[in-house]
Amino acid sequence: MAEARPRFSGHETFACRFAWIPKAVNLLLERPAALSDDDDAMASLGVGRNMLKALRFWIEVFDVAKADRGHWVLTPFGEAIFGPSGYDRYLERVETQWLMQWKVTSEPERPLFVWRHVFFRRNRPDFTRTELLGELHRESRLAGYEHSDVTLKQHIDVFLRSYLSTAHDGAPEDAFDGPLIELSLIRQAGRRPSEDGRHEPAYALTARGRAPARVVEYAILEFWSRRRTDETVLTLHDLVFAEGSPGATFRVQEDQIRAHVLDSKNYSFRISGGAGAVHRETPSPGGNLAGLYGKKRI
């Protein structure tokens, strides 16, 4: 696996909105070159220049489409979900929302910096903006980066707006929530004092995720194929706690992952030294969207 190159920006301070992905897919299917032409895309989608940059950023991050020789094209994942015969063209199924959480959080090569830090690298589930800012500064410096407060604060704000509804606190155009909010993976957790004596909002990862079993299965197989390539044995700990793991990405507890593994026909589970090892006869082929959605397309 290639060395990770974290992303700190590119979203232009905009969290993804529900309508963006279906509208972007429809445009590139109708006119493949339109999404690459700023003026054409802005007129067709009804967005400004910075919002268009954000839209392009998010369709890439969610693995829906990518730029290819001056045009935007659907990825295999984007085609399967949002294409003309896609399983969920208008982003109406909860399975798709959980898949998008998987895509935005578990990318091994170009992870979003704050997503990686919050879901995989912090020991505590609760934080304030001030605490998170200090942690991101320290971690980015250790990785050889030097970012301003502005860049990291904007990155934090986009992260929070991706999971917390804005319908109550802004202009109407800011109230179009995105595809991760209904997952309820982050909640407000009161207020607490900062170092300067002021009280600020606190936030926390939820204690338990509710990802559907088929999504967990897809994520296990994709985690195995992308991060443990050629391995036929994983520990249960890997699946629950490792960076990019289904357990950490979905906030699924160890007993839930164990129960899922025991029920699956794709691998076997053996107790080993008080823990457990998950076996496959061959390396994972990756996730199966057809198995996730069944035969029904909407």
C-alpha positions as CSV (number, residue, x, y, z in Angstrom):
1,M,0.0,0.0,0.0
2,A,1.3,3.4,-0.9
3,E,2.3,5.9,1.8
4,A,-0.7,8.0,2.9
5,R,-0.8,11.7,1.7
6,P,-3.5,13.3,4.0
7,R,-5.8,16.0,2.7
8,F,-6.3,19.1,4.7
9,S,-8.3,21.1,2.3
10,G,-10.1,21.1,-1.1
11,H,-13.6,21.3,0.3
12,E,-13.6,25.1,0.1
13,T,-15.2,25.1,3.6
14,F,-18.4,23.4,2.3
15,A,-19.6,20.1,3.7
16,C,-21.2,17.8,1.1
17,R,-25.0,18.3,0.5
18,F,-27.5,15.6,-0.3
19,A,-28.4,17.0,-3.7
20,W,-24.9,17.5,-5.0
21,I,-24.1,13.9,-5.9
22,P,-27.2,13.0,-7.9
23,K,-27.0,16.3,-9.7
24,A,-23.3,15.9,-10.5
25,V,-23.8,12.4,-11.8
26,N,-26.7,13.4,-14.0
27,L,-24.7,16.2,-15.5
28,L,-21.6,14.0,-16.3
29,L,-23.9,11.3,-17.8
30,E,-25.6,13.9,-20.0
31,R,-22.5,15.8,-21.0
32,P,-19.2,14.3,-19.8
33,A,-17.2,17.4,-20.4
34,A,-19.6,19.8,-18.6
35,L,-18.4,19.1,-15.1
36,S,-14.8,20.1,-16.2
37,D,-16.0,23.5,-17.6
38,D,-16.5,25.9,-14.7
39,D,-19.0,28.2,-16.5
40,D,-21.0,25.3,-17.9
41,A,-21.0,23.4,-14.6
42,M,-22.0,26.5,-12.5
43,A,-24.9,27.3,-14.9
44,S,-26.1,23.7,-15.1
45,L,-25.8,23.0,-11.3
46,G,-26.8,26.4,-10.0
47,V,-23.7,26.8,-7.8
48,G,-20.9,29.3,-7.4
49,R,-17.3,28.7,-8.3
50,N,-16.1,27.7,-4.8
51,M,-19.1,25.5,-4.3
52,L,-18.4,23.8,-7.6
53,K,-14.8,23.1,-6.4
54,A,-16.3,21.6,-3.2
55,L,-18.7,19.4,-5.2
56,R,-15.9,18.1,-7.3
57,F,-13.9,17.4,-4.2
58,W,-16.7,15.4,-2.5
59,I,-17.6,13.3,-5.5
60,E,-13.9,12.3,-5.7
61,V,-13.6,11.7,-1.9
62,F,-16.8,9.6,-1.9
63,D,-15.4,7.5,-4.8
64,V,-18.3,8.5,-7.0
65,A,-16.4,10.0,-9.9
66,K,-12.8,11.0,-10.9
67,A,-11.2,13.3,-13.4
68,D,-9.8,11.5,-16.4
69,R,-8.0,13.4,-19.2
70,G,-10.1,16.6,-18.8
71,H,-13.4,14.8,-18.2
72,W,-15.1,13.5,-15.1
73,V,-16.2,9.8,-15.2
74,L,-18.0,7.6,-12.8
75,T,-15.9,5.1,-10.8
76,P,-17.1,1.5,-10.7
77,F,-18.6,2.3,-7.3
78,G,-20.3,5.4,-8.6
79,E,-21.6,3.6,-11.6
80,A,-23.0,0.8,-9.4
81,I,-24.8,3.1,-7.0
82,F,-25.6,6.2,-9.0
83,G,-25.4,5.2,-12.6
84,P,-28.4,4.8,-15.0
85,S,-29.1,1.3,-13.6
86,G,-27.7,2.1,-10.1
87,Y,-28.9,0.6,-6.9
88,D,-29.7,4.0,-5.3
89,R,-29.6,6.8,-7.9
90,Y,-31.1,9.5,-5.6
91,L,-29.3,8.6,-2.4
92,E,-32.5,7.3,-0.7
93,R,-31.3,4.2,1.1
94,V,-29.6,4.1,4.5
95,E,-27.1,1.5,3.1
96,T,-25.8,4.1,0.7
97,Q,-25.3,6.6,3.5
98,W,-23.3,4.1,5.5
99,L,-21.2,3.2,2.4
100,M,-20.4,6.9,2.0
101,Q,-19.2,7.0,5.6
102,W,-17.0,4.1,4.7
103,K,-15.6,5.8,1.6
104,V,-14.9,9.2,3.2
105,T,-13.3,7.7,6.4
106,S,-11.4,4.6,5.3
107,E,-9.4,5.8,2.3
108,P,-5.8,4.5,2.9
109,E,-3.8,6.6,0.4
110,R,-5.4,10.1,0.6
111,P,-7.2,10.2,4.0
112,L,-9.0,13.3,5.1
113,F,-6.8,14.4,8.0
114,V,-9.4,15.2,10.7
115,W,-11.5,12.1,9.8
116,R,-8.5,9.9,10.3
117,H,-7.6,11.6,13.5
118,V,-11.0,11.5,15.1
119,F,-12.1,8.0,14.1
120,F,-8.8,6.2,14.4
121,R,-6.1,8.0,16.4
122,R,-7.7,9.6,19.4
123,N,-8.0,7.8,22.7
124,R,-11.1,9.7,23.9
125,P,-14.4,9.9,22.1
126,D,-15.2,13.5,23.2
127,F,-13.5,16.8,22.2
128,T,-13.9,20.5,21.7
129,R,-12.8,22.5,18.7
130,T,-9.9,24.0,20.7
131,E,-8.7,20.5,21.8
132,L,-9.0,19.1,18.3
133,L,-7.1,22.1,16.9
134,G,-4.2,21.5,19.2
135,E,-4.1,17.8,18.4
136,L,-4.2,18.4,14.7
137,H,-1.3,20.9,14.9
138,R,0.8,18.4,16.8
139,E,0.0,15.5,14.6
140,S,0.5,17.4,11.3
141,R,3.9,18.7,12.6
142,L,5.0,15.1,13.4
143,A,4.0,14.2,9.8
144,G,6.1,17.1,8.4
145,Y,3.3,19.6,7.7
146,E,2.9,23.1,8.9
147,H,-0.6,24.5,8.7
148,S,-2.2,27.7,9.9
149,D,-5.0,27.9,12.4
150,V,-7.3,29.0,9.6
151,T,-6.7,25.9,7.5
152,L,-7.2,23.5,10.4
153,K,-10.2,25.3,11.9
154,Q,-11.9,25.2,8.5
155,H,-11.1,21.5,8.2
156,I,-12.6,20.9,11.7
157,D,-15.7,22.9,10.9
158,V,-16.4,21.0,7.7
159,F,-16.0,17.7,9.6
160,L,-18.5,18.8,12.2
161,R,-21.0,20.1,9.7
162,S,-20.8,16.8,7.9
163,Y,-22.3,15.0,10.9
164,L,-24.3,17.7,12.7
165,S,-27.4,19.3,11.3
166,T,-27.2,23.0,10.5
167,A,-30.9,23.4,9.9
168,H,-31.3,25.4,13.1
169,D,-28.5,27.9,13.0
170,G,-28.0,29.7,9.6
171,A,-29.3,31.0,6.4
172,P,-31.7,28.7,4.5
173,E,-29.0,27.7,2.0
174,D,-26.9,26.4,4.8
175,A,-29.7,24.0,6.0
176,F,-29.4,21.4,3.3
177,D,-27.9,18.6,5.3
178,G,-25.6,16.0,3.9
179,P,-25.6,12.2,3.6
180,L,-23.7,11.5,6.9
181,I,-25.9,13.4,9.3
182,E,-28.7,10.8,9.6
183,L,-26.1,8.2,10.8
184,S,-25.8,10.1,14.1
185,L,-22.1,9.2,14.6
186,I,-21.3,12.4,16.3
187,R,-23.4,14.2,18.9
188,Q,-23.2,17.4,20.9
189,A,-22.1,16.7,24.4
190,G,-22.8,19.9,26.4
191,R,-20.2,22.6,27.0
192,R,-16.9,22.7,28.9
193,P,-14.3,25.4,29.7
194,S,-11.3,26.0,27.5
195,E,-7.8,27.2,28.6
196,D,-8.9,30.8,28.4
197,G,-11.8,30.3,30.7
198,R,-14.5,30.4,28.1
199,H,-17.1,27.6,27.8
200,E,-17.3,26.1,24.3
201,P,-19.4,23.3,22.8
202,A,-18.2,19.7,23.3
203,Y,-18.8,16.9,20.9
204,A,-18.5,13.1,21.1
205,L,-18.5,10.1,18.9
206,T,-21.5,7.9,19.6
207,A,-21.0,4.8,21.7
208,R,-22.4,2.4,19.2
209,G,-22.9,2.4,15.4
210,R,-26.0,0.9,13.7
211,A,-24.5,0.0,10.3
212,P,-26.5,-2.7,8.5
213,A,-24.9,-6.1,8.5
214,R,-24.5,-6.2,4.8
215,V,-22.6,-2.9,4.9
216,V,-20.3,-4.3,7.7
217,E,-19.7,-7.3,5.5
218,Y,-18.8,-5.1,2.5
219,A,-16.4,-3.1,4.6
220,I,-14.7,-6.1,6.1
221,L,-14.0,-7.5,2.7
222,E,-12.8,-4.2,1.3
223,F,-10.7,-3.5,4.4
224,W,-9.1,-6.9,3.9
225,S,-8.4,-6.4,0.2
226,R,-7.1,-2.8,0.5
227,R,-5.2,-2.8,3.8
228,R,-4.3,-6.5,4.3
229,T,-3.6,-7.5,0.7
230,D,-2.6,-11.1,0.2
231,E,-3.2,-12.0,3.9
232,T,-5.6,-14.8,4.6
233,V,-5.8,-14.3,8.4
234,L,-6.8,-11.2,10.4
235,T,-7.2,-10.7,14.1
236,L,-10.5,-9.7,15.5
237,H,-8.7,-6.7,16.9
238,D,-7.7,-5.6,13.4
239,L,-11.4,-5.5,12.3
240,V,-12.5,-3.6,15.4
241,F,-9.7,-1.1,16.2
242,A,-7.2,-0.8,13.3
243,E,-6.9,2.3,11.3
244,G,-9.5,2.1,8.5
245,S,-11.2,-0.8,10.1
246,P,-15.0,-1.4,9.9
247,G,-15.3,-1.3,13.7
248,A,-13.7,2.1,14.1
249,T,-15.3,3.6,11.0
250,F,-18.8,2.6,11.9
251,R,-18.4,2.7,15.7
252,V,-19.3,-1.0,15.9
253,Q,-18.3,-2.7,19.1
254,E,-16.2,-5.9,19.4
255,D,-19.0,-8.2,20.3
256,Q,-21.0,-7.0,17.2
257,I,-18.1,-7.7,14.9
258,R,-17.5,-11.1,16.5
259,A,-21.2,-12.0,16.0
260,H,-21.0,-10.8,12.4
261,V,-17.9,-12.9,11.7
262,L,-19.5,-16.0,13.3
263,D,-22.6,-15.6,11.1
264,S,-20.7,-15.0,7.8
265,K,-20.0,-17.7,5.2
266,N,-17.1,-15.8,3.8
267,Y,-14.6,-16.8,6.5
268,S,-14.1,-18.8,9.7
269,F,-13.4,-17.6,13.2
270,R,-11.1,-19.3,15.7
271,I,-10.4,-18.4,19.3
272,S,-6.7,-17.8,19.8
273,G,-5.0,-16.7,23.0
274,G,-8.2,-15.2,24.5
275,A,-8.7,-13.1,21.3
276,G,-9.7,-14.4,17.9
277,A,-8.4,-14.9,14.4
278,V,-10.5,-14.6,11.2
279,H,-9.5,-16.9,8.4
280,R,-10.1,-16.9,4.6
281,E,-9.0,-19.6,2.3
282,T,-8.0,-17.0,-0.3
283,P,-7.3,-13.2,0.0
284,S,-10.4,-11.0,0.0
285,P,-11.7,-10.1,-3.4
286,G,-13.2,-6.9,-2.0
287,G,-16.7,-5.8,-1.2
288,N,-19.8,-7.0,-3.1
289,L,-22.4,-4.3,-3.8
290,A,-24.8,-6.8,-5.4
291,G,-24.8,-8.8,-2.2
292,L,-25.3,-5.6,-0.2
293,Y,-28.3,-4.3,-2.1
294,G,-29.7,-7.6,-3.3
295,K,-31.3,-7.6,-6.8
296,K,-33.5,-4.6,-6.2
297,R,-32.5,-1.3,-7.8
298,I,-34.3,2.0,-7.2
